Amino acid sequence: MRRFLLSFLIVFCLLPVGSAMAESAPLVTIAGQSFSKADIKFTPKQLKTWREAPSGQAQRGMFTFSKVAEFIHHAFILDFAKNNALTASPEFVASFKKAFASDTLKGDKLETLAQFSALEFAVDAFLYQREGGKVIFDQSHPMLPIEAYFNAYKAYANSQRLVFTDAETERLWWLSFARVNAIEVPAEQVEFSVPWWHKLD
C-alpha cells in the first residue's frame, strides 16, 4: 500500500534481531490483530543487497519498521472507520482510479487501493474536524492531520486497543510523529471537502 507510513514513518534506527522464536513473537497488536517479523516477506534481491551493502543492516531495519507502521495504520483505518460509521465515497474511489490507473496499477489491485485511499480520506476529514491540530504536507499524503492521528493513536493505546510488545518498535512508532522538519500546512489552507487526487486533471 502507498501511504502514511510508507514515507512518513521511516526513522534511522534498527529493530533488534533475534531467534526464530523472536521472529514470530508479536511486535504490536492493534484492534485484535497482531504483527510480527515473521509476517514480513523479503525478496532474495533485497536480502542480497542488504548483505553486501555497508549499511545493509540499517536498510533492513528501516524496511522492517516501514512494514510495521503500514500494518498499524491500515488496521487502524479499517477499525476506526467501522467504529465511526465512515465509508469510502464512491465518487472519490472513482476519481482515484481515474487519476492513477496504469498498466501496472489496474484491476483488483487498483480497486483495493482506491477503496482504502477513499476510506483513509474519510478518516482524515473526521479526525481533523474532531481534533483540529497540526496538518503537514507529505509527498504521498499532502494534507496529513498528523496531530489528530497522534491523539487518536494515543487514545487507542490508552484503551489497550494498540499494544506494543516490543519496546523498540513502540519507541520508533511514537518518535515517528515528531516530524520536526515537515512542512506545516497553514490553517487557512486546510480543507477536507475533497481529497487531493480528486483535483487532478
C-alpha positions as CSV (number, residue, x, y, z in Angstrom):
1,M,0.0,0.0,0.0
2,R,1.0,3.5,-0.6
3,R,0.8,5.8,2.3
4,F,1.4,7.2,5.5
5,L,3.6,5.4,6.8
6,L,5.4,4.5,3.8
7,S,7.1,7.8,3.5
8,F,6.1,9.4,6.8
9,L,7.2,6.8,9.4
10,I,10.7,5.7,8.4
11,V,13.4,6.6,11.0
12,F,17.0,5.9,11.4
13,C,17.0,3.1,14.0
14,L,17.1,-0.7,14.0
15,L,14.7,-3.3,15.3
16,P,16.5,-5.9,17.3
17,V,17.4,-9.2,15.5
18,G,16.5,-12.3,17.4
19,S,15.9,-16.1,17.2
20,A,13.3,-17.9,15.1
21,M,11.0,-17.7,18.1
22,A,11.6,-14.0,18.4
23,E,10.7,-13.6,14.7
24,S,7.3,-15.0,15.3
25,A,6.7,-13.0,18.6
26,P,4.2,-10.1,18.1
27,L,5.7,-6.7,17.8
28,V,2.4,-5.0,18.1
29,T,-1.3,-5.7,18.3
30,I,-4.0,-3.3,17.2
31,A,-7.8,-3.8,17.2
32,G,-7.2,-7.5,17.9
33,Q,-4.7,-8.0,15.0
34,S,-1.1,-8.8,15.7
35,F,2.1,-8.4,13.5
36,S,5.5,-10.0,13.9
37,K,8.8,-10.0,12.0
38,A,7.7,-13.3,10.5
39,D,4.8,-11.5,8.7
40,I,7.4,-9.6,6.6
41,K,8.4,-11.1,3.3
42,F,11.8,-10.2,1.9
43,T,12.8,-10.8,-1.7
44,P,16.1,-12.6,-2.5
45,K,17.3,-9.4,-4.2
46,Q,16.6,-7.4,-1.0
47,L,18.5,-9.9,1.2
48,K,21.4,-10.0,-1.2
49,T,21.6,-6.2,-1.3
50,W,21.5,-5.8,2.4
51,R,24.2,-8.5,3.0
52,E,26.5,-6.7,0.6
53,A,25.9,-3.1,1.4
54,P,27.8,-1.4,4.3
55,S,24.5,0.0,5.6
56,G,22.6,-3.2,4.8
57,Q,21.5,-3.9,8.3
58,A,20.2,-0.4,8.8
59,Q,18.3,-0.6,5.5
60,R,16.7,-3.8,6.6
61,G,15.8,-2.2,9.9
62,M,14.1,0.7,8.2
63,F,12.3,-1.5,5.8
64,T,11.0,-3.7,8.7
65,F,9.8,-0.7,10.6
66,S,8.0,0.7,7.5
67,K,6.1,-2.6,7.2
68,V,5.1,-2.5,10.9
69,A,4.0,1.1,10.5
70,E,2.0,0.2,7.4
71,F,0.3,-2.6,9.2
72,I,-0.7,-0.4,12.2
73,H,-2.1,2.3,10.0
74,H,-4.0,0.0,7.8
75,A,-5.6,-1.8,10.7
76,F,-6.4,1.5,12.4
77,I,-8.1,3.0,9.4
78,L,-10.3,-0.1,8.9
79,D,-11.2,-0.3,12.6
80,F,-11.7,3.4,13.2
81,A,-13.9,3.7,10.1
82,K,-16.0,0.8,11.2
83,N,-16.5,2.2,14.7
84,N,-17.4,5.6,13.5
85,A,-19.6,4.5,10.5
86,L,-17.3,6.0,8.0
87,T,-17.3,4.8,4.4
88,A,-15.4,5.2,1.2
89,S,-17.1,7.7,-1.1
90,P,-17.9,6.1,-4.5
91,E,-17.1,9.5,-6.1
92,F,-13.6,9.6,-4.6
93,V,-13.0,5.9,-5.4
94,A,-13.8,6.6,-9.0
95,S,-11.6,9.8,-9.1
96,F,-8.7,7.9,-7.6
97,K,-9.0,5.2,-10.2
98,K,-9.2,7.8,-13.0
99,A,-6.1,9.6,-11.6
100,F,-3.9,6.6,-11.0
101,A,-4.9,3.7,-13.3
102,S,-2.0,2.4,-15.4
103,D,-0.6,-0.7,-17.0
104,T,0.9,-1.7,-13.6
105,L,-1.9,-0.5,-11.4
106,K,-5.3,-1.9,-12.6
107,G,-8.0,-4.4,-11.8
108,D,-8.4,-5.7,-8.2
109,K,-5.1,-4.0,-7.1
110,L,-6.3,-0.6,-8.3
111,E,-9.8,-1.2,-6.8
112,T,-8.4,-2.2,-3.4
113,L,-6.0,0.8,-3.2
114,A,-8.8,3.2,-4.4
115,Q,-11.2,1.9,-1.8
116,F,-8.7,2.2,1.0
117,S,-7.5,5.6,0.0
118,A,-11.0,7.0,-0.1
119,L,-11.7,5.4,3.3
120,E,-8.5,6.9,4.7
121,F,-9.6,10.3,3.4
122,A,-12.9,9.9,5.3
123,V,-10.9,9.2,8.5
124,D,-8.6,12.2,7.8
125,A,-11.6,14.5,7.5
126,F,-13.4,13.1,10.5
127,L,-10.3,13.3,12.7
128,Y,-9.4,16.8,11.7
129,Q,-13.0,18.0,12.2
130,R,-13.0,16.4,15.7
131,E,-9.4,17.2,16.8
132,G,-8.1,20.0,14.7
133,G,-4.4,20.5,15.3
134,K,-1.3,20.5,13.0
135,V,-1.6,19.4,9.4
136,I,1.6,18.7,7.4
137,F,2.5,18.1,3.8
138,D,3.8,14.7,3.0
139,Q,4.7,13.6,-0.5
140,S,2.2,10.8,-0.6
141,H,-0.3,12.5,1.8
142,P,-0.3,16.2,1.0
143,M,-2.9,17.1,3.7
144,L,-2.0,14.9,6.7
145,P,-3.6,15.8,10.0
146,I,-0.7,14.4,12.0
147,E,-1.6,15.8,15.4
148,A,-5.2,14.4,15.1
149,Y,-3.8,11.0,14.2
150,F,-1.3,11.1,17.1
151,N,-4.2,11.8,19.5
152,A,-6.3,9.0,18.0
153,Y,-3.5,6.5,18.3
154,K,-2.8,7.6,21.9
155,A,-6.5,7.0,22.7
156,Y,-6.1,3.5,21.2
157,A,-3.0,2.9,23.3
158,N,-4.7,4.2,26.5
159,S,-7.7,1.8,25.9
160,Q,-5.3,-1.1,25.2
161,R,-6.6,-1.3,21.6
162,L,-3.0,-0.5,20.5
163,V,-0.5,-2.6,22.4
164,F,3.2,-2.8,21.7
165,T,5.0,-5.9,22.8
166,D,8.4,-4.8,21.6
167,A,9.9,-1.7,23.3
168,E,12.0,-0.6,20.3
169,T,9.0,-0.8,18.0
170,E,7.0,1.3,20.4
171,R,9.8,3.9,20.7
172,L,10.1,4.2,17.0
173,W,6.4,4.5,16.4
174,W,5.9,7.5,18.7
175,L,9.1,9.1,17.6
176,S,7.9,9.0,14.0
177,F,5.2,11.6,14.8
178,A,7.8,14.2,15.7
179,R,8.4,15.3,12.1
180,V,10.3,18.4,13.2
181,N,11.3,19.3,9.6
182,A,7.9,18.7,8.0
183,I,6.2,21.5,6.1
184,E,3.1,22.6,8.0
185,V,0.0,23.5,6.0
186,P,-1.3,26.9,7.1
187,A,-4.7,26.6,8.9
188,E,-6.4,28.8,6.3
189,Q,-5.3,26.4,3.6
190,V,-6.5,23.2,5.3
191,E,-9.7,21.8,3.8
192,F,-11.1,18.3,3.7
193,S,-14.1,18.7,1.3
194,V,-12.4,16.5,-1.3
195,P,-9.2,14.5,-1.4
196,W,-6.1,15.9,-3.1
197,W,-6.3,13.4,-6.0
198,H,-9.9,14.5,-6.8
199,K,-8.4,17.8,-8.1
200,L,-6.0,16.1,-10.5
201,D,-6.8,16.5,-14.2
